[in-house]
Amino acid sequence: MKTSFLAAMLVSAAFACAQGDARADSHNPDPVEKALMKIEAELVGAVVRNDIATFERYLAPGYVFIGPDGTVQSRAEWMADMKSGALKMASSANDEFTLQVHGNAAVVNYRSTDKGTYNGMDISGQYRWTDVFVKKGGRWLIVSTQGTPIPKK
């Protein structure tokens, strides 16, 4: 699979799923965790709608995407793939979130369940994702995303 598709899936999956918080006390989430989950939710919705502006807002200028196939893309390459419409996501849902916050850096891991195509090829399935965030200028930005396909049983 091409990294562009996977990048889009990753971002959408990562962000679509503000369905849960990895904390034991999910009724009173930490403000940072709440902010990160909000971003993840916005992005998952954006990937299904092909909403480029949302990705432009949250991907850092030096963003690096490592797709489930091992392909590496820059922010510009990933955005070009999104803009082309090659990725068509019918749905994306995230769960099994874990969050680690380390000052102005954070790591979000999750699983996505996706239905869609990339360049006409079916890419439906489940993936594990890692998003690395850095807080710059008072804003949380994703600096790196990496995805791994979960084999079908």
Helices and strands as residue ranges (DSSP letters): H 3-16, H 31-49, H 52-58, E 59-66, E 72-74, H 75-84, E 87-102, E 105-118, E 121-122, E 125-136, E 139-150
